[in-house]
């Protein structure tokens, strides 16, 4: 599995008790494997588990209430029930009105996570 890098800025926005986290000057990675409890890991083999976050990670949840778009509060069920949501999110993203780098636990744009039609 390939892992994407994620900034300490993203991690600090999602971890519980962020003031206690001692992020080091290293690269961190995001694990989106739903079968794995690890969400973030560092080059030094440090790990941050789902249970250590204050944010539920939609990519790791099977529920219809799992988040797809953290910027606008869009769940998997919302996307399935309203075909216009993807266009809305795309428009907002193009206008620069999203904050994916901090709101999304993966630190990246959610549009790749939307179901393909």
N, C-alpha and C positions, 0 to 999 in steps of 0.2 A: 504494500500500500504506500502511496506517495502522500507525504504530509506537507501542508502549506505552512509557511512561516507566519507568525502572528507577533504583533508588537506587545511590549510590556504595557503600553498604554491601553490596549484592548483588555489584557488580562486584569489590570487593576480596576477596570470598570465592571468586572463580572465576579471577581473573587470576594467571598465573604471576608469581612474584617480586613479590607485592603490595606489599612494602615499597619497591619502586622506582617504583610507580605514583604519579604526581602528579595525583590527582583534583582537579579544580577545582570551585569553587562555581558550578555550572551544572546544567542538566538534561541527563540522559543518556537514551538510548533503546535499546530492544532490537529487533534485526532477526531475525525468525524465518524469513525466506525461505531455504529449503534451497539455493538456487542461489547465494547470496551468502556470501562469506567473512567479511564484517563481522558481528560479533555485537552490539557496542555502538558507539554514536557520540554525540558531545556536540554541544551547540549551537555550539561553536567549530569544528565539522567534524573534530574529532579522532576517530579510529576505533580500535577494538580488534578484532583478527581472531581467528578460531577458533584459529589457531596460537599465539596469545598466552595462551590459557586453559589451565588445568590440568584443566578439566572438559569432557567431551564434551557438546555441546549436542544433546539428543535431537531437538528440533524441526528440526535441520539434518541429521539422519542418517536414512538409509533402512533401516539394518540392524534386524533383529528384536531385537538386543541394545541398541538405543538406549533411553535412559531416558525414561520417561513421568513417573514419580513419584520425585523425588530424596530425599524424606523417608524413604521406605520401600523404596527400591531396586527399584522395579517397572519392568520393561522392556515394550516393545511385545509381545514374545512371551509374557510372563507374563500380560498382560491377555487375549490371544487364547486362551490355554490354561486360564485359570481365571476363570470368570464371577463369582466372589465377590470378586475383588480390588477392583473399583470400590466396592462396598458397604463393604469394610474401610477403604479410604482415605477415603471420605465420612464414616464413623463417627469415624475418628481426627481428621479435620479439624474436625468439629462439636465434638469434645471439646477442641479447641485443642492437640492433640498433634503438630502439624506445624510446620515451619519453612520454609515455601515462600519467604518473603521473602529468605532467604539461601541455602538449599540449591538452589532452582531457579534456573538462570541467567536465566530471564525475570523473576524476582522476583515471580511471581504463582502462584496456586494451579494445580496441574496438572490438576484435574478437568475443565477445559474441553478438555484435550488427549486425554482418553480417547475411544476410538471410541464413537459413538452406535449403539445397537442398534435 
